[in-house]
Amino acid sequence: MLNLPWRHTNPLLKRIDVMPEHTDRLGHTNNVCYLSWLEAIAWEHMEHLGCGWSVNEQTGKAMAITRTEMNYLAASYAGDQLILGTWITASDFRLTSVREFELYRLSDQKRLLEAQMAFACIDLKTGRASKMPPSLVEAHKVAIARIG
């Protein structure tokens, strides 16, 4: 699992079993499922960095997605076992950050998806852009340092 050709070192990993309900009329995984998996692992990564939802509530700030780009490289199907990796790869440590993702099928180690999300820090009360609190700045610095 760890010998996959990840674009960056030290990804946070999530194993995914593709279920029949994840597939669409074409018989492959529906694109909405991919987006849901990306969001789920992004939250898990922030929890792993000690900056989960409880910290967002305490600070009144959170990172909101401003852009998502997904490149579908190959299809997955019911019964496939996948591994999804993510990293925070860039931040201005004030307002914005970038997160990357890669998804592989375990059986043949085929890369199925590459994705990127851009985020902006917002105030939870107003929904407007807001400076990152120290906890988010520190979490981003730790995450970026881990990819070397």
C-alpha positions in Angstrom: 0.0 0.0 0.0 2.8 2.4 0.9 4.9 1.5 -2.2 2.6 3.3 -4.5 4.2 6.1 -6.6 2.7 9.0 -4.7 3.5 12.4 -6.0 4.5 13.6 -2.6 5.8 11.9 0.6 3.8 11.1 3.7 0.2 11.2 2.4 -2.7 10.8 4.8 -4.3 7.6 3.6 -7.9 6.4 3.4 -8.9 3.0 2.2 -12.1 2.8 0.2 -14.2 -0.2 -0.8 -16.3 0.6 -3.9 -19.8 -0.6 -3.3 -22.5 -1.3 -5.9 -24.3 1.9 -4.7 -21.3 3.9 -5.6 -21.7 3.1 -9.3 -23.7 4.9 -12.0 -25.5 3.8 -15.1 -22.3 3.2 -16.9 -21.2 0.7 -14.3 -18.3 2.7 -12.9 -17.9 4.8 -9.8 -20.1 8.0 -10.0 -18.1 11.2 -10.0 -20.2 12.5 -7.0 -18.7 9.7 -4.9 -15.1 10.8 -5.7 -16.0 14.3 -4.6 -17.5 13.0 -1.4 -14.4 10.9 -0.7 -12.1 13.9 -1.3 -14.1 16.0 1.2 -14.1 13.2 3.8 -10.3 12.7 3.7 -9.7 16.4 3.8 -11.7 16.6 7.1 -9.8 13.5 8.4 -6.5 15.1 7.6 -7.4 18.3 9.5 -8.5 16.1 12.5 -5.1 14.3 12.2 -3.4 17.7 12.3 -5.3 18.6 15.5 -7.4 21.2 13.7 -10.8 19.6 13.4 -14.3 21.0 13.6 -14.1 21.6 17.4 -11.1 24.0 16.7 -13.1 25.7 14.0 -16.0 26.3 16.4 -13.6 27.6 19.0 -11.9 30.0 16.6 -15.0 30.9 14.6 -12.9 30.2 11.4 -12.7 27.4 8.9 -11.2 26.6 5.5 -13.9 26.6 2.8 -13.4 25.1 -0.7 -13.2 27.7 -3.4 -12.2 25.5 -6.3 -12.0 21.8 -7.1 -10.3 20.2 -10.1 -10.5 16.5 -10.7 -8.7 14.6 -13.5 -10.2 11.2 -14.1 -7.5 8.9 -15.3 -9.3 5.5 -15.2 -12.5 4.1 -13.9 -13.2 2.1 -10.8 -15.9 -0.5 -10.3 -17.9 -2.2 -7.6 -15.7 -4.5 -5.7 -12.5 -2.4 -6.2 -10.4 -1.6 -3.2 -8.9 1.9 -3.5 -6.5 4.0 -1.5 -6.8 7.7 -1.4 -4.0 10.0 -0.4 -4.0 13.7 0.4 -1.5 16.5 1.3 -1.7 20.2 2.0 0.9 21.4 -0.6 0.7 25.2 -0.4 -0.5 28.0 1.8 0.1 31.7 2.2 -0.5 31.2 5.9 -2.9 34.1 6.0 -6.0 33.3 3.9 -5.5 30.5 1.3 -4.2 26.9 0.9 -4.1 24.2 -1.6 -4.7 20.5 -1.1 -3.8 17.7 -3.5 -5.2 14.2 -3.8 -4.3 10.9 -5.6 -6.4 7.8 -5.8 -5.1 4.3 -6.7 -6.7 0.9 -7.2 -4.9 -1.6 -5.0 -5.2 -4.6 -7.2 -3.1 -3.2 -10.1 -1.7 0.0 -8.5 -3.3 2.0 -11.3 -3.7 5.8 -10.6 -7.4 6.5 -11.1 -7.7 10.2 -10.1 -5.6 13.3 -9.4 -7.4 16.2 -7.8 -6.7 19.6 -6.3 -8.8 21.8 -4.1 -8.2 25.5 -3.2 -9.4 26.8 0.1 -9.9 30.2 1.7 -10.3 30.9 5.4 -13.7 32.2 6.3 -15.4 33.6 9.3 -18.1 31.1 10.3 -20.6 33.9 11.3 -20.3 36.0 8.3 -19.1 33.6 5.6 -16.6 36.2 4.5 -12.9 35.8 4.0 -10.9 36.1 7.2 -7.3 35.8 8.4 -6.3 32.2 9.5 -6.1 31.8 13.2 -2.8 30.6 14.7 -4.1 27.0 15.0 -4.8 26.8 11.3 -1.5 28.5 10.4 0.3 25.9 12.5 -1.6 23.0 11.1 -0.7 24.1 7.6 2.9 24.6 8.4 3.1 21.1 9.9 1.4 19.5 6.9 3.6 21.2 4.4 6.8 20.4 6.3 5.8 16.7 6.2 6.0 16.6 2.4 9.5 17.8 2.5 
